[in-house]
């Protein structure tokens, strides 16, 4: 649950920064979703790499 909330928070922060820098909806959604998914699945990705 902690990782889910952290992903939501960091995804939202990434989206806000992207929106403030470029005002582009497509990039904003892409960055927010990418950051959230990487946080949610980061443990599984790192286990495969190590």
mmCIF entry with sequence, helices, sheets and N, C-alpha, C, O atoms, coordinates in Angstrom:
data_MODEL
# 
_entry.id   MODEL 
# 
_entity.id                         1 
_entity.type                       polymer 
_entity.pdbx_number_of_molecules   1 
# 
_entity_poly.entity_id                      1 
_entity_poly.type                           'polypeptide(L)' 
_entity_poly.nstd_linkage                   no 
_entity_poly.nstd_monomer                   no 
_entity_poly.pdbx_seq_one_letter_code       
;(UNK)(UNK)(UNK)(UNK)(UNK)(UNK)(UNK)(UNK)(UNK)(UNK)(UNK)(UNK)(UNK)(UNK)(UNK)(UNK)
(UNK)(UNK)(UNK)(UNK)(UNK)(UNK)(UNK)(UNK)(UNK)(UNK)(UNK)(UNK)(UNK)(UNK)(UNK)(UNK)
(UNK)(UNK)(UNK)(UNK)(UNK)(UNK)(UNK)(UNK)(UNK)(UNK)(UNK)(UNK)(UNK)(UNK)(UNK)(UNK)
(UNK)(UNK)
;
_entity_poly.pdbx_seq_one_letter_code_can   XXXXXXXXXXXXXXXXXXXXXXXXXXXXXXXXXXXXXXXXXXXXXXXXXX 
_entity_poly.pdbx_strand_id                 A 
# 
loop_
_entity_poly_seq.entity_id 
_entity_poly_seq.num 
_entity_poly_seq.mon_id 
_entity_poly_seq.hetero 
1 1  UNK n 
1 2  UNK n 
1 3  UNK n 
1 4  UNK n 
1 5  UNK n 
1 6  UNK n 
1 7  UNK n 
1 8  UNK n 
1 9  UNK n 
1 10 UNK n 
1 11 UNK n 
1 12 UNK n 
1 13 UNK n 
1 14 UNK n 
1 15 UNK n 
1 16 UNK n 
1 17 UNK n 
1 18 UNK n 
1 19 UNK n 
1 20 UNK n 
1 21 UNK n 
1 22 UNK n 
1 23 UNK n 
1 24 UNK n 
1 25 UNK n 
1 26 UNK n 
1 27 UNK n 
1 28 UNK n 
1 29 UNK n 
1 30 UNK n 
1 31 UNK n 
1 32 UNK n 
1 33 UNK n 
1 34 UNK n 
1 35 UNK n 
1 36 UNK n 
1 37 UNK n 
1 38 UNK n 
1 39 UNK n 
1 40 UNK n 
1 41 UNK n 
1 42 UNK n 
1 43 UNK n 
1 44 UNK n 
1 45 UNK n 
1 46 UNK n 
1 47 UNK n 
1 48 UNK n 
1 49 UNK n 
1 50 UNK n 
# 
_struct_asym.id          A 
_struct_asym.entity_id   1 
# 
loop_
_struct_conf.conf_type_id 
_struct_conf.id 
_struct_conf.pdbx_PDB_helix_id 
_struct_conf.beg_label_comp_id 
_struct_conf.beg_label_asym_id 
_struct_conf.beg_label_seq_id 
_struct_conf.pdbx_beg_PDB_ins_code 
_struct_conf.end_label_comp_id 
_struct_conf.end_label_asym_id 
_struct_conf.end_label_seq_id 
_struct_conf.pdbx_end_PDB_ins_code 
_struct_conf.beg_auth_comp_id 
_struct_conf.beg_auth_asym_id 
_struct_conf.beg_auth_seq_id 
_struct_conf.end_auth_comp_id 
_struct_conf.end_auth_asym_id 
_struct_conf.end_auth_seq_id 
_struct_conf.pdbx_PDB_helix_class 
_struct_conf.details 
_struct_conf.pdbx_PDB_helix_length 
HELX_P HELX_P1 AA1 UNK A 2  ? UNK A 22 ? UNK A 2  UNK A 22 1 ? 21 
HELX_P HELX_P2 AA2 UNK A 25 ? UNK A 49 ? UNK A 25 UNK A 49 1 ? 25 
# 
_struct_conf_type.id          HELX_P 
_struct_conf_type.criteria    ? 
_struct_conf_type.reference   ? 
# 
loop_
_atom_site.group_PDB 
_atom_site.id 
_atom_site.type_symbol 
_atom_site.label_atom_id 
_atom_site.label_alt_id 
_atom_site.label_comp_id 
_atom_site.label_asym_id 
_atom_site.label_entity_id 
_atom_site.label_seq_id 
_atom_site.pdbx_PDB_ins_code 
_atom_site.Cartn_x 
_atom_site.Cartn_y 
_atom_site.Cartn_z 
_atom_site.occupancy 
_atom_site.B_iso_or_equiv 
_atom_site.pdbx_formal_charge 
_atom_site.auth_seq_id 
_atom_site.auth_comp_id 
_atom_site.auth_asym_id 
_atom_site.auth_atom_id 
_atom_site.pdbx_PDB_model_num 
ATOM 1   N N  . UNK A 1 1  ? 0.821  -1.187 0.000   1.00 0.00 ? 1  UNK A N  1 
ATOM 2   C CA . UNK A 1 1  ? 0.000  0.000  0.000   1.00 0.00 ? 1  UNK A CA 1 
ATOM 3   C C  . UNK A 1 1  ? 0.867  1.253  0.000   1.00 0.00 ? 1  UNK A C  1 
ATOM 4   O O  . UNK A 1 1  ? 0.530  2.245  -0.646  1.00 0.00 ? 1  UNK A O  1 
ATOM 5   N N  . UNK A 1 2  ? 1.974  1.208  0.718   1.00 0.00 ? 2  UNK A N  1 
ATOM 6   C CA . UNK A 1 2  ? 2.868  2.361  0.772   1.00 0.00 ? 2  UNK A CA 1 
ATOM 7   C C  . UNK A 1 2  ? 3.436  2.671  -0.608  1.00 0.00 ? 2  UNK A C  1 
ATOM 8   O O  . UNK A 1 2  ? 3.517  3.832  -1.007  1.00 0.00 ? 2  UNK A O  1 
ATOM 9   N N  . UNK A 1 3  ? 3.828  1.627  -1.331  1.00 0.00 ? 3  UNK A N  1 
ATOM 10  C CA . UNK A 1 3  ? 4.391  1.834  -2.665  1.00 0.00 ? 3  UNK A CA 1 
ATOM 11  C C  . UNK A 1 3  ? 3.356  2.416  -3.616  1.00 0.00 ? 3  UNK A C  1 
ATOM 12  O O  . UNK A 1 3  ? 3.686  3.237  -4.472  1.00 0.00 ? 3  UNK A O  1 
ATOM 13  N N  . UNK A 1 4  ? 2.101  1.993  -3.468  1.00 0.00 ? 4  UNK A N  1 
ATOM 14  C CA . UNK A 1 4  ? 1.027  2.520  -4.304  1.00 0.00 ? 4  UNK A CA 1 
ATOM 15  C C  . UNK A 1 4  ? 0.838  4.017  -4.054  1.00 0.00 ? 4  UNK A C  1 
ATOM 16  O O  . UNK A 1 4  ? 0.749  4.800  -5.000  1.00 0.00 ? 4  UNK A O  1 
ATOM 17  N N  . UNK A 1 5  ? 0.778  4.408  -2.790  1.00 0.00 ? 5  UNK A N  1 
ATOM 18  C CA . UNK A 1 5  ? 0.602  5.822  -2.456  1.00 0.00 ? 5  UNK A CA 1 
ATOM 19  C C  . UNK A 1 5  ? 1.812  6.656  -2.866  1.00 0.00 ? 5  UNK A C  1 
ATOM 20  O O  . UNK A 1 5  ? 1.661  7.786  -3.332  1.00 0.00 ? 5  UNK A O  1 
ATOM 21  N N  . UNK A 1 6  ? 3.006  6.105  -2.696  1.00 0.00 ? 6  UNK A N  1 
ATOM 22  C CA . UNK A 1 6  ? 4.219  6.802  -3.125  1.00 0.00 ? 6  UNK A CA 1 
ATOM 23  C C  . UNK A 1 6  ? 4.219  6.989  -4.643  1.00 0.00 ? 6  UNK A C  1 
ATOM 24  O O  . UNK A 1 6  ? 4.603  8.050  -5.135  1.00 0.00 ? 6  UNK A O  1 
ATOM 25  N N  . UNK A 1 7  ? 3.795  5.977  -5.379  1.00 0.00 ? 7  UNK A N  1 
ATOM 26  C CA . UNK A 1 7  ? 3.705  6.085  -6.834  1.00 0.00 ? 7  UNK A CA 1 
ATOM 27  C C  . UNK A 1 7  ? 2.698  7.135  -7.252  1.00 0.00 ? 7  UNK A C  1 
ATOM 28  O O  . UNK A 1 7  ? 2.936  7.889  -8.194  1.00 0.00 ? 7  UNK A O  1 
ATOM 29  N N  . UNK A 1 8  ? 1.569  7.188  -6.552  1.00 0.00 ? 8  UNK A N  1 
ATOM 30  C CA . UNK A 1 8  ? 0.564  8.205  -6.840  1.00 0.00 ? 8  UNK A CA 1 
ATOM 31  C C  . UNK A 1 8  ? 1.115  9.603  -6.579  1.00 0.00 ? 8  UNK A C  1 
ATOM 32  O O  . UNK A 1 8  ? 0.912  10.515 -7.380  1.00 0.00 ? 8  UNK A O  1 
ATOM 33  N N  . UNK A 1 9  ? 1.801  9.766  -5.473  1.00 0.00 ? 9  UNK A N  1 
ATOM 34  C CA . UNK A 1 9  ? 2.369  11.068 -5.119  1.00 0.00 ? 9  UNK A CA 1 
ATOM 35  C C  . UNK A 1 9  ? 3.458  11.494 -6.101  1.00 0.00 ? 9  UNK A C  1 
ATOM 36  O O  . UNK A 1 9  ? 3.437  12.620 -6.597  1.00 0.00 ? 9  UNK A O  1 
ATOM 37  N N  . UNK A 1 10 ? 4.395  10.615 -6.381  1.00 0.00 ? 10 UNK A N  1 
ATOM 38  C CA . UNK A 1 10 ? 5.488  10.963 -7.294  1.00 0.00 ? 10 UNK A CA 1 
ATOM 39  C C  . UNK A 1 10 ? 5.004  11.137 -8.731  1.00 0.00 ? 10 UNK A C  1 
ATOM 40  O O  . UNK A 1 10 ? 5.515  11.988 -9.458  1.00 0.00 ? 10 UNK A O  1 
ATOM 41  N N  . UNK A 1 11 ? 4.027  10.341 -9.141  1.00 0.00 ? 11 UNK A N  1 
ATOM 42  C CA . UNK A 1 11 ? 3.440  10.511 -10.471 1.00 0.00 ? 11 UNK A CA 1 
ATOM 43  C C  . UNK A 1 11 ? 2.760  11.860 -10.609 1.00 0.00 ? 11 UNK A C  1 
ATOM 44  O O  . UNK A 1 11 ? 2.876  12.531 -11.634 1.00 0.00 ? 11 UNK A O  1 
ATOM 45  N N  . UNK A 1 12 ? 2.048  12.247 -9.558  1.00 0.00 ? 12 UNK A N  1 
ATOM 46  C CA . UNK A 1 12 ? 1.397  13.555 -9.553  1.00 0.00 ? 12 UNK A CA 1 
ATOM 47  C C  . UNK A 1 12 ? 2.395  14.699 -9.570  1.00 0.00 ? 12 UNK A C  1 
ATOM 48  O O  . UNK A 1 12 ? 2.188  15.696 -10.261 1.00 0.00 ? 12 UNK A O  1 
ATOM 49  N N  . UNK A 1 13 ? 3.470  14.560 -8.818  1.00 0.00 ? 13 UNK A N  1 
ATOM 50  C CA . UNK A 1 13 ? 4.517  15.590 -8.812  1.00 0.00 ? 13 UNK A CA 1 
ATOM 51  C C  . UNK A 1 13 ? 5.195  15.692 -10.177 1.00 0.00 ? 13 UNK A C  1 
ATOM 52  O O  . UNK A 1 13 ? 5.458  16.789 -10.668 1.00 0.00 ? 13 UNK A O  1 
ATOM 53  N N  . UNK A 1 14 ? 5.473  14.548 -10.778 1.00 0.00 ? 14 UNK A N  1 
ATOM 54  C CA . UNK A 1 14 ? 6.072  14.555 -12.113 1.00 0.00 ? 14 UNK A CA 1 
ATOM 55  C C  . UNK A 1 14 ? 5.162  15.192 -13.141 1.00 0.00 ? 14 UNK A C  1 
ATOM 56  O O  . UNK A 1 14 ? 5.619  15.924 -14.019 1.00 0.00 ? 14 UNK A O  1 
ATOM 57  N N  . UNK A 1 15 ? 3.867  14.913 -13.032 1.00 0.00 ? 15 UNK A N  1 
ATOM 58  C CA . UNK A 1 15 ? 2.895  15.524 -13.940 1.00 0.00 ? 15 UNK A CA 1 
ATOM 59  C C  . UNK A 1 15 ? 2.811  17.026 -13.737 1.00 0.00 ? 15 UNK A C  1 
ATOM 60  O O  . UNK A 1 15 ? 2.730  17.784 -14.704 1.00 0.00 ? 15 UNK A O  1 
ATOM 61  N N  . UNK A 1 16 ? 2.829  17.455 -12.491 1.00 0.00 ? 16 UNK A N  1 
ATOM 62  C CA . UNK A 1 16 ? 2.749  18.891 -12.203 1.00 0.00 ? 16 UNK A CA 1 
ATOM 63  C C  . UNK A 1 16 ? 3.964  19.638 -12.744 1.00 0.00 ? 16 UNK A C  1 
ATOM 64  O O  . UNK A 1 16 ? 3.828  20.730 -13.295 1.00 0.00 ? 16 UNK A O  1 
ATOM 65  N N  . UNK A 1 17 ? 5.133  19.061 -12.592 1.00 0.00 ? 17 UNK A N  1 
ATOM 66  C CA . UNK A 1 17 ? 6.351  19.691 -13.107 1.00 0.00 ? 17 UNK A CA 1 
ATOM 67  C C  . UNK A 1 17 ? 6.315  19.745 -14.632 1.00 0.00 ? 17 UNK A C  1 
ATOM 68  O O  . UNK A 1 17 ? 6.680  20.755 -15.234 1.00 0.00 ? 17 UNK A O  1 
ATOM 69  N N  . UNK A 1 18 ? 5.872  18.654 -15.250 1.00 0.00 ? 18 UNK A N  1 
ATOM 70  C CA . UNK A 1 18 ? 5.774  18.624 -16.709 1.00 0.00 ? 18 UNK A CA 1 
ATOM 71  C C  . UNK A 1 18 ? 4.763  19.644 -17.209 1.00 0.00 ? 18 UNK A C  1 
ATOM 72  O O  . UNK A 1 18 ? 5.019  20.331 -18.197 1.00 0.00 ? 18 UNK A O  1 
ATOM 73  N N  . UNK A 1 19 ? 3.627  19.752 -16.547 1.00 0.00 ? 19 UNK A N  1 
ATOM 74  C CA . UNK A 1 19 ? 2.608  20.712 -16.947 1.00 0.00 ? 19 UNK A CA 1 
ATOM 75  C C  . UNK A 1 19 ? 3.116  22.142 -16.794 1.00 0.00 ? 19 UNK A C  1 
ATOM 76  O O  . UNK A 1 19 ? 2.870  22.982 -17.659 1.00 0.00 ? 19 UNK A O  1 
ATOM 77  N N  . UNK A 1 20 ? 3.823  22.424 -15.701 1.00 0.00 ? 20 UNK A N  1 
ATOM 78  C CA . UNK A 1 20 ? 4.351  23.765 -15.462 1.00 0.00 ? 20 UNK A CA 1 
ATOM 79  C C  . UNK A 1 20 ? 5.407  24.137 -16.503 1.00 0.00 ? 20 UNK A C  1 
ATOM 80  O O  . UNK A 1 20 ? 5.533  25.304 -16.874 1.00 0.00 ? 20 UNK A O  1 
ATOM 81  N N  . UNK A 1 21 ? 6.154  23.157 -16.965 1.00 0.00 ? 21 UNK A N  1 
ATOM 82  C CA . UNK A 1 21 ? 7.219  23.433 -17.927 1.00 0.00 ? 21 UNK A CA 1 
ATOM 83  C C  . UNK A 1 21 ? 6.711  23.547 -19.354 1.00 0.00 ? 21 UNK A C  1 
ATOM 84  O O  . UNK A 1 21 ? 7.233  24.351 -20.127 1.00 0.00 ? 21 UNK A O  1 
ATOM 85  N N  . UNK A 1 22 ? 5.700  22.758 -19.723 1.00 0.00 ? 22 UNK A N  1 
ATOM 86  C CA . UNK A 1 22 ? 5.352  22.721 -21.129 1.00 0.00 ? 22 UNK A CA 1 
ATOM 87  C C  . UNK A 1 22 ? 3.902  22.915 -21.501 1.00 0.00 ? 22 UNK A C  1 
ATOM 88  O O  . UNK A 1 22 ? 3.614  23.182 -22.667 1.00 0.00 ? 22 UNK A O  1 
ATOM 89  N N  . UNK A 1 23 ? 2.974  22.795 -20.572 1.00 0.00 ? 23 UNK A N  1 
ATOM 90  C CA . UNK A 1 23 ? 1.542  22.928 -20.841 1.00 0.00 ? 23 UNK A CA 1 
ATOM 91  C C  . UNK A 1 23 ? 1.081  22.014 -21.975 1.00 0.00 ? 23 UNK A C  1 
ATOM 92  O O  . UNK A 1 23 ? 0.262  22.406 -22.806 1.00 0.00 ? 23 UNK A O  1 
ATOM 93  N N  . UNK A 1 24 ? 1.617  20.790 -21.999 1.00 0.00 ? 24 UNK A N  1 
ATOM 94  C CA . UNK A 1 24 ? 1.252  19.814 -23.009 1.00 0.00 ? 24 UNK A CA 1 
ATOM 95  C C  . UNK A 1 24 ? 0.580  18.625 -22.315 1.00 0.00 ? 24 UNK A C  1 
ATOM 96  O O  . UNK A 1 24 ? 1.203  17.934 -21.509 1.00 0.00 ? 24 UNK A O  1 
ATOM 97  N N  . UNK A 1 25 ? -0.680 18.398 -22.633 1.00 0.00 ? 25 UNK A N  1 
ATOM 98  C CA . UNK A 1 25 ? -1.452 17.357 -21.954 1.00 0.00 ? 25 UNK A CA 1 
ATOM 99  C C  . UNK A 1 25 ? -0.889 15.957 -22.207 1.00 0.00 ? 25 UNK A C  1 
ATOM 100 O O  . UNK A 1 25 ? -0.845 15.133 -21.293 1.00 0.00 ? 25 UNK A O  1 
ATOM 101 N N  . UNK A 1 26 ? -0.467 15.691 -23.417 1.00 0.00 ? 26 UNK A N  1 
ATOM 102 C CA . UNK A 1 26 ? 0.066  14.362 -23.749 1.00 0.00 ? 26 UNK A CA 1 
ATOM 103 C C  . UNK A 1 26 ? 1.302  14.021 -22.942 1.00 0.00 ? 26 UNK A C  1 
ATOM 104 O O  . UNK A 1 26 ? 1.394  12.935 -22.370 1.00 0.00 ? 26 UNK A O  1 
ATOM 105 N N  . UNK A 1 27 ? 2.248  14.935 -22.891 1.00 0.00 ? 27 UNK A N  1 
ATOM 106 C CA . UNK A 1 27 ? 3.464  14.702 -22.116 1.00 0.00 ? 27 UNK A CA 1 
ATOM 107 C C  . UNK A 1 27 ? 3.166  14.611 -20.633 1.00 0.00 ? 27 UNK A C  1 
ATOM 108 O O  . UNK A 1 27 ? 3.785  13.821 -19.920 1.00 0.00 ? 27 UNK A O  1 
ATOM 109 N N  . UNK A 1 28 ? 2.225  15.410 -20.164 1.00 0.00 ? 28 UNK A N  1 
ATOM 110 C CA . UNK A 1 28 ? 1.864  15.394 -18.748 1.00 0.00 ? 28 UNK A CA 1 
ATOM 111 C C  . UNK A 1 28 ? 1.333  14.030 -18.336 1.00 0.00 ? 28 UNK A C  1 
ATOM 112 O O  . UNK A 1 28 ? 1.749  13.483 -17.314 1.00 0.00 ? 28 UNK A O  1 
ATOM 113 N N  . UNK A 1 29 ? 0.425  13.482 -19.116 1.00 0.00 ? 29 UNK A N  1 
ATOM 114 C CA . UNK A 1 29 ? -0.142 12.165 -18.818 1.00 0.00 ? 29 UNK A CA 1 
ATOM 115 C C  . UNK A 1 29 ? 0.935  11.090 -18.936 1.00 0.00 ? 29 UNK A C  1 
ATOM 116 O O  . UNK A 1 29 ? 1.022  10.206 -18.084 1.00 0.00 ? 29 UNK A O  1 
ATOM 117 N N  . UNK A 1 30 ? 1.753  11.157 -19.980 1.00 0.00 ? 30 UNK A N  1 
ATOM 118 C CA . UNK A 1 30 ? 2.794  10.141 -20.195 1.00 0.00 ? 30 UNK A CA 1 
ATOM 119 C C  . UNK A 1 30 ? 3.797  10.109 -19.047 1.00 0.00 ? 30 UNK A C  1 
ATOM 120 O O  . UNK A 1 30 ? 4.159  9.031  -18.575 1.00 0.00 ? 30 UNK A O  1 
ATOM 121 N N  . UNK A 1 31 ? 4.244  11.261 -18.598 1.00 0.00 ? 31 UNK A N  1 
ATOM 122 C CA . UNK A 1 31 ? 5.220  11.318 -17.511 1.00 0.00 ? 31 UNK A CA 1 
ATOM 123 C C  . UNK A 1 31 ? 4.601  10.842 -16.201 1.00 0.00 ? 31 UNK A C  1 
ATOM 124 O O  . UNK A 1 31 ? 5.223  10.075 -15.465 1.00 0.00 ? 31 UNK A O  1 
ATOM 125 N N  . UNK A 1 32 ? 3.391  11.287 -15.905 1.00 0.00 ? 32 UNK A N  1 
ATOM 126 C CA . UNK A 1 32 ? 2.729  10.879 -14.669 1.00 0.00 ? 32 UNK A CA 1 
ATOM 127 C C  . UNK A 1 32 ? 2.516  9.383  -14.593 1.00 0.00 ? 32 UNK A C  1 
ATOM 128 O O  . UNK A 1 32 ? 2.810  8.767  -13.569 1.00 0.00 ? 32 UNK A O  1 
ATOM 129 N N  . UNK A 1 33 ? 2.011  8.791  -15.654 1.00 0.00 ? 33 UNK A N  1 
ATOM 130 C CA . UNK A 1 33 ? 1.756  7.345  -15.668 1.00 0.00 ? 33 UNK A CA 1 
ATOM 131 C C  . UNK A 1 33 ? 3.067  6.560  -15.629 1.00 0.00 ? 33 UNK A C  1 
ATOM 132 O O  . UNK A 1 33 ? 3.162  5.549  -14.934 1.00 0.00 ? 33 UNK A O  1 
ATOM 133 N N  . UNK A 1 34 ? 4.064  7.013  -16.361 1.00 0.00 ? 34 UNK A N  1 
ATOM 134 C CA . UNK A 1 34 ? 5.356  6.321  -16.380 1.00 0.00 ? 34 UNK A CA 1 
ATOM 135 C C  . UNK A 1 34 ? 6.001  6.304  -15.003 1.00 0.00 ? 34 UNK A C  1 
ATOM 136 O O  . UNK A 1 34 ? 6.478  5.261  -14.556 1.00 0.00 ? 34 UNK A O  1 
ATOM 137 N N  . UNK A 1 35 ? 6.020  7.432  -14.338 1.00 0.00 ? 35 UNK A N  1 
ATOM 138 C CA . UNK A 1 35 ? 6.619  7.500  -13.001 1.00 0.00 ? 35 UNK A CA 1 
ATOM 139 C C  . UNK A 1 35 ? 5.845  6.611  -12.034 1.00 0.00 ? 35 UNK A C  1 
ATOM 140 O O  . UNK A 1 35 ? 6.451  5.870  -11.260 1.00 0.00 ? 35 UNK A O  1 
ATOM 141 N N  . UNK A 1 36 ? 4.521  6.674  -12.068 1.00 0.00 ? 36 UNK A N  1 
ATOM 142 C CA . UNK A 1 36 ? 3.719  5.860  -11.162 1.00 0.00 ? 36 UNK A CA 1 
ATOM 143 C C  . UNK A 1 36 ? 3.948  4.367  -11.394 1.00 0.00 ? 36 UNK A C  1 
ATOM 144 O O  . UNK A 1 36 ? 4.106  3.612  -10.434 1.00 0.00 ? 36 UNK A O  1 
ATOM 145 N N  . UNK A 1 37 ? 3.967  3.939  -12.637 1.00 0.00 ? 37 UNK A N  1 
ATOM 146 C CA . UNK A 1 37 ? 4.161  2.517  -12.949 1.00 0.00 ? 37 UNK A CA 1 
ATOM 147 C C  . UNK A 1 37 ? 5.560  2.061  -12.558 1.00 0.00 ? 37 UNK A C  1 
ATOM 148 O O  . UNK A 1 37 ? 5.725  0.952  -12.050 1.00 0.00 ? 37 UNK A O  1 
ATOM 149 N N  . UNK A 1 38 ? 6.566  2.892  -12.785 1.00 0.00 ? 38 UNK A N  1 
ATOM 150 C CA . UNK A 1 38 ? 7.924  2.510  -12.398 1.00 0.00 ? 38 UNK A CA 1 
ATOM 151 C C  . UNK A 1 38 ? 8.060  2.376  -10.887 1.00 0.00 ? 38 UNK A C  1 
ATOM 152 O O  . UNK A 1 38 ? 8.778  1.496  -10.411 1.00 0.00 ? 38 UNK A O  1 
ATOM 153 N N  . UNK A 1 39 ? 7.396  3.218  -10.137 1.00 0.00 ? 39 UNK A N  1 
ATOM 154 C CA . UNK A 1 39 ? 7.435  3.090  -8.681  1.00 0.00 ? 39 UNK A CA 1 
ATOM 155 C C  . UNK A 1 39 ? 6.694  1.831  -8.248  1.00 0.00 ? 39 UNK A C  1 
ATOM 156 O O  . UNK A 1 39 ? 7.176  1.094  -7.388  1.00 0.00 ? 39 UNK A O  1 
ATOM 157 N N  . UNK A 1 40 ? 5.514  1.577  -8.842  1.00 0.00 ? 40 UNK A N  1 
ATOM 158 C CA . UNK A 1 40 ? 4.722  0.408  -8.459  1.00 0.00 ? 40 UNK A CA 1 
ATOM 159 C C  . UNK A 1 40 ? 5.431  -0.892 -8.795  1.00 0.00 ? 40 UNK A C  1 
ATOM 160 O O  . UNK A 1 40 ? 5.378  -1.843 -8.016  1.00 0.00 ? 40 UNK A O  1 
ATOM 161 N N  . UNK A 1 41 ? 6.092  -0.948 -9.938  1.00 0.00 ? 41 UNK A N  1 
ATOM 162 C CA . UNK A 1 41 ? 6.711  -2.192 -10.395 1.00 0.00 ? 41 UNK A CA 1 
ATOM 163 C C  . UNK A 1 41 ? 8.222  -2.208 -10.219 1.00 0.00 ? 41 UNK A C  1 
ATOM 164 O O  . UNK A 1 41 ? 8.887  -3.135 -10.681 1.00 0.00 ? 41 UNK A O  1 
ATOM 165 N N  . UNK A 1 42 ? 8.764  -1.210 -9.569  1.00 0.00 ? 42 UNK A N  1 
ATOM 166 C CA . UNK A 1 42 ? 10.212 -1.082 -9.424  1.00 0.00 ? 42 UNK A CA 1 
ATOM 167 C C  . UNK A 1 42 ? 10.864 -2.264 -8.734  1.00 0.00 ? 42 UNK A C  1 
ATOM 168 O O  . UNK A 1 42 ? 11.961 -2.674 -9.113  1.00 0.00 ? 42 UNK A O  1 
ATOM 169 N N  . UNK A 1 43 ? 10.211 -2.810 -7.739  1.00 0.00 ? 43 UNK A N  1 
ATOM 170 C CA . UNK A 1 43 ? 10.786 -3.937 -7.010  1.00 0.00 ? 43 UNK A CA 1 
ATOM 171 C C  . UNK A 1 43 ? 10.951 -5.144 -7.934  1.00 0.00 ? 43 UNK A C  1 
ATOM 172 O O  . UNK A 1 43 ? 11.975 -5.825 -7.890  1.00 0.00 ? 43 UNK A O  1 
ATOM 173 N N  . UNK A 1 44 ? 9.959  -5.405 -8.759  1.00 0.00 ? 44 UNK A N  1 
ATOM 174 C CA . UNK A 1 44 ? 10.030 -6.547 -9.672  1.00 0.00 ? 44 UNK A CA 1 
ATOM 175 C C  . UNK A 1 44 ? 11.072 -6.323 -10.759 1.00 0.00 ? 44 UNK A C  1 
ATOM 176 O O  . UNK A 1 44 ? 11.770 -7.257 -11.154 1.00 0.00 ? 44 UNK A O  1 
ATOM 177 N N  . UNK A 1 45 ? 11.179 -5.088 -11.242 1.00 0.00 ? 45 UNK A N  1 
ATOM 178 C CA . UNK A 1 45 ? 12.160 -4.769 -12.280 1.00 0.00 ? 45 UNK A CA 1 
ATOM 179 C C  . UNK A 1 45 ? 13.569 -4.906 -11.725 1.00 0.00 ? 45 UNK A C  1 
ATOM 180 O O  . UNK A 1 45 ? 14.441 -5.473 -12.383 1.00 0.00 ? 45 UNK A O  1 
ATOM 181 N N  . UNK A 1 46 ? 13.804 -4.389 -10.511 1.00 0.00 ? 46 UNK A N  1 
ATOM 182 C CA . UNK A 1 46 ? 15.135 -4.471 -9.905  1.00 0.00 ? 46 UNK A CA 1 
ATOM 183 C C  . UNK A 1 46 ? 15.514 -5.916 -9.593  1.00 0.00 ? 46 UNK A C  1 
ATOM 184 O O  . UNK A 1 46 ? 16.678 -6.288 -9.742  1.00 0.00 ? 46 UNK A O  1 
ATOM 185 N N  . UNK A 1 47 ? 14.561 -6.734 -9.168  1.00 0.00 ? 47 UNK A N  1 
ATOM 186 C CA . UNK A 1 47 ? 14.865 -8.148 -8.895  1.00 0.00 ? 47 UNK A CA 1 
ATOM 187 C C  . UNK A 1 47 ? 15.337 -8.860 -10.156 1.00 0.00 ? 47 UNK A C  1 
ATOM 188 O O  . UNK A 1 47 ? 16.224 -9.711 -10.089 1.00 0.00 ? 47 UNK A O  1 
ATOM 189 N N  . UNK A 1 48 ? 14.760 -8.524 -11.299 1.00 0.00 ? 48 UNK A N  1 
ATOM 190 C CA . UNK A 1 48 ? 15.171 -9.147 -12.555 1.00 0.00 ? 48 UNK A CA 1 
ATOM 191 C C  . UNK A 1 48 ? 16.544 -8.672 -13.006 1.00 0.00 ? 48 UNK A C  1 
ATOM 192 O O  . UNK A 1 48 ? 17.294 -9.429 -13.623 1.00 0.00 ? 48 UNK A O  1 
ATOM 193 N N  . UNK A 1 49 ? 16.875 -7.425 -12.702 1.00 0.00 ? 49 UNK A N  1 
ATOM 194 C CA . UNK A 1 49 ? 18.155 -6.871 -13.147 1.00 0.00 ? 49 UNK A CA 1 
ATOM 195 C C  . UNK A 1 49 ? 19.331 -7.293 -12.282 1.00 0.00 ? 49 UNK A C  1 
ATOM 196 O O  . UNK A 1 49 ? 20.465 -7.371 -12.753 1.00 0.00 ? 49 UNK A O  1 
ATOM 197 N N  . UNK A 1 50 ? 19.050 -7.566 -11.008 1.00 0.00 ? 50 UNK A N  1 
ATOM 198 C CA . UNK A 1 50 ? 20.145 -7.884 -10.071 1.00 0.00 ? 50 UNK A CA 1 
ATOM 199 C C  . UNK A 1 50 ? 20.367 -9.365 -10.007 1.00 0.00 ? 50 UNK A C  1 
ATOM 200 O O  . UNK A 1 50 ? 21.244 -9.828 -9.276  1.00 0.00 ? 50 UNK A O  1 
# 
